[in-house]
Amino acid sequence: MTEATVIHLARQAVELTLLISAPMLLAGLVVGLIISIFQAVTQIQEMTLTFVPKIVAVMLALLVAFPWMMQKLLEFTENIILGLPGLIK
């Protein structure tokens, strides 16, 4: 296994991690932005107001994106396992 192969596998793993985490992060970001705008407009400065909507949004995003996430993880794992004979050389 060469250095280039290790770097390629690590790069694929990092890209997959970013891709899989994106739906939950974006949902939290959007809900947080909406809550922040609401707080600025109404001048309600309660710090705990953002937690529950963000948690609900992230959980909903996880439920919606879970089949897609599992498919991506299974494809990545399958490619690594099928490529093992070529990596051992």
Secondary structure as the mmCIF struct_conf table of DSSP 4:
data_model
#
loop_
_struct_conf.conf_type_id
_struct_conf.id
_struct_conf.beg_label_comp_id
_struct_conf.beg_label_asym_id
_struct_conf.beg_label_seq_id
_struct_conf.end_label_comp_id
_struct_conf.end_label_asym_id
_struct_conf.end_label_seq_id
HELX_RH_AL_P HELX_RH_AL_P1 GLU A 3 THR A 42
TURN_TY1_P TURN_TY1_P1 GLN A 43 GLN A 43
HELX_RH_3T_P HELX_RH_3T_P1 MET A 47 THR A 50
HELX_RH_AL_P HELX_RH_AL_P2 PHE A 51 ILE A 88
#
